Amino acid sequence: MTGRHGSGDPGCREIFALLSEYLDEELDTSICKRLEGHLEECPECEAFLDSLRHTIRLIRSDSGGETAPEDLRQAVIEAHRHLES
């Protein structure tokens, strides 16, 4: 992906929508490679990914390592996707 990057770019919005699944290692290898290629070119998306990683670390440290129930996790993911579209 080349050209303009940032939260308004359609390619970046697509990447934002995939980052949680990327961190959870739930994506196909080909999608991961495409996403990683985009991250190499796009400092805004890389910064967003770093922020997401930091947020996850904070939440895990505050929760004593407990995870959210799967249905709640999926509801949050779907709400995030709805906001991005």
C-alpha positions as CSV (number, residue, x, y, z in Angstrom):
1,M,0.0,0.0,0.0
2,T,1.3,3.3,-0.9
3,G,0.1,6.9,-1.0
4,R,-1.5,8.9,1.7
5,H,-1.7,7.2,5.1
6,G,-3.6,8.0,8.2
7,S,-7.0,7.3,9.8
8,G,-8.8,8.7,6.8
9,D,-7.2,6.4,4.3
10,P,-9.3,3.4,3.3
11,G,-6.3,1.1,3.5
12,C,-5.4,2.3,7.0
13,R,-9.0,1.8,8.2
14,E,-8.8,-1.7,6.9
15,I,-5.6,-2.2,8.8
16,F,-7.1,-0.7,12.0
17,A,-9.9,-3.2,11.8
18,L,-7.5,-6.2,11.6
19,L,-5.0,-5.2,14.3
20,S,-6.8,-6.9,17.2
21,E,-7.0,-10.2,15.3
22,Y,-3.4,-9.7,14.2
23,L,-2.2,-9.4,17.8
24,D,-4.3,-12.4,18.7
25,E,-2.6,-14.4,15.9
26,E,-6.0,-15.1,14.3
27,L,-5.2,-14.0,10.7
28,D,-4.2,-16.0,7.7
29,T,-0.4,-15.8,6.9
30,S,-1.0,-13.9,3.7
31,I,-3.1,-11.2,5.4
32,C,-0.4,-10.9,8.1
33,K,2.3,-10.3,5.5
34,R,0.1,-7.7,3.7
35,L,-0.6,-6.0,7.1
36,E,3.1,-6.1,8.1
37,G,4.1,-4.6,4.7
38,H,1.6,-1.7,5.3
39,L,3.0,-1.2,8.8
40,E,6.5,-0.8,7.4
41,E,5.3,2.0,5.2
42,C,2.8,3.7,7.5
43,P,4.1,5.3,10.7
44,E,0.5,6.2,11.7
45,C,-0.7,2.6,11.7
46,E,2.5,1.5,13.4
47,A,1.9,4.0,16.2
48,F,-1.7,2.8,16.5
49,L,-0.5,-0.8,16.8
50,D,2.0,0.2,19.5
51,S,-0.7,2.1,21.3
52,L,-3.0,-1.0,21.1
53,R,-0.2,-3.2,22.4
54,H,0.5,-0.8,25.3
55,T,-3.3,-0.7,26.1
56,I,-3.5,-4.5,26.2
57,R,-0.5,-4.7,28.5
58,L,-2.1,-2.1,30.9
59,I,-5.4,-4.0,30.9
60,R,-3.7,-7.3,31.6
61,S,-1.6,-5.9,34.4
62,D,-4.7,-4.3,36.0
63,S,-6.8,-7.4,35.6
64,G,-4.4,-9.9,37.2
65,G,-4.1,-11.7,33.9
66,E,-7.8,-12.5,33.6
67,T,-9.4,-12.3,30.2
68,A,-12.8,-11.1,29.1
69,P,-15.4,-13.7,28.2
70,E,-15.4,-14.6,24.6
71,D,-18.9,-13.2,23.9
72,L,-17.9,-9.8,25.4
73,R,-14.6,-9.9,23.3
74,Q,-16.6,-10.6,20.1
75,A,-19.1,-7.9,20.9
76,V,-16.3,-5.3,21.3
77,I,-14.7,-6.4,18.1
78,E,-18.0,-6.1,16.2
79,A,-18.6,-2.7,17.8
80,H,-15.2,-1.5,16.7
81,R,-15.8,-2.8,13.1
82,H,-19.1,-0.9,13.0
83,L,-17.4,2.3,14.1
84,E,-14.8,1.9,11.4
85,S,-17.3,1.4,8.5
